[in-house]
Amino acid sequence: MSLDGCVRLTLAFQPPLLRRNLALLLGAVSLGGSLVKATQPLAESYFSNRRNVFNVYFVKFSWGWTMGLLLPFIFISNYFVRRDALFAVRRLTSCVVGTVIWFLPTRIFHVVENFTGRCFESQNMTVLEGFETKDVCSKQGHSWVGFDISGHSFLLSYCILMIMEETAIMNEIYKLEQKPQKAISTIIKSLFIALNILFLLWIWMFFCTAVYFHDLPQKMIGTILGISAWYLTYKFWYMKPFSPGLPPEIGNKDE
C-alpha cells in the first residue's frame, strides 16, 4: 500500500464520533480495567512485567517520543495550511505548554507519594523508621508504600488526546486544492503515520496499565487529571486569542 493509501486508511478509522468521545472512552477503559484487576485479575503476561520492552523504552520516555514526532509535524503541517511561519511557531508553543503540564504534575505525584508513604522492610513488611523519602528507602533495598498516583494513566491519556487534536489537521490538508510538494508531502504523511503508530501503542499501554498496575483510585485520579489537562487547554484556553491556538481549519483565517 502506498503512503497516501496508508494515510487515507488511517483517517477512515478516525471518524469524528470517535474523536469527540475519545476522552470518555479512556475514562471507561481506566475504570473498567481497574475493576477487572480488583475483581478478576488477568493471568500474568509479557505486558504485566514492568520490564517489558515497551514499558522500558517507550512508556518511560513517552513524552520524549511524543514531542519528537509532534514538533516537526505541527510546524510543517500548520505552516503548509496557513503559509504563515509566525502562526506555525505560535502553534509550537502548545508543546511548551504540554511540557509544563507533563513536568509539574509528575513532580507533585512524587511529593504526594513521599508525604503519604512509609518505608517497609522488604521481607516481612515491618515499618522502618528514619527513611523520609521513597528514593532513600528504595536505595537500601526496602519497599516504600504510599499513595502512588498513576503517572502512566495521566501522561498516556494526555499524549493520546494531544496526538488526536494535532493530527486532525490531515483532514484539512486533503481539502486543499494546492497539494504539497512531493518532499513536503512525504514528510507530513510519514510523520502522520508514525504519530498514529505511537497513538495506538499509547492506547495499548494505557489499557495494560489499567488491567495490571496500580489501584483504582490511583489510576482514576491520573486519568482524570490527564483528561482535564487536555480539556482545559484544547477545549478552553486554546480557543482564546492569547494562547497557542488550535490547528487551523480551511476557510477560517481569523484565529
ABEGO torsion letter per residue (X at the ends): XBAAAAAAAAAAABBAAAAAAAAAAAAAAAAAAAAAAAABBBBBBAAABAABAAAAAAAAAAAAAAAAAAAAAAAAAAAAAAGBAAAAAAAAAAAAAAAAAAAAAAAAAAAAAAAABBBBBAAAGBBBBGBABAAAAAAAGBBBBBBBBBAAAAAAAAAAAAAAAAAAAAAAAAABABBBBAAAAAAAAAAAAAAAAAAAAAAAAAAAAAAABEBAAAAAAAAAAAAAAAAAAAAAAAABABBAEBBBBBGBAAX
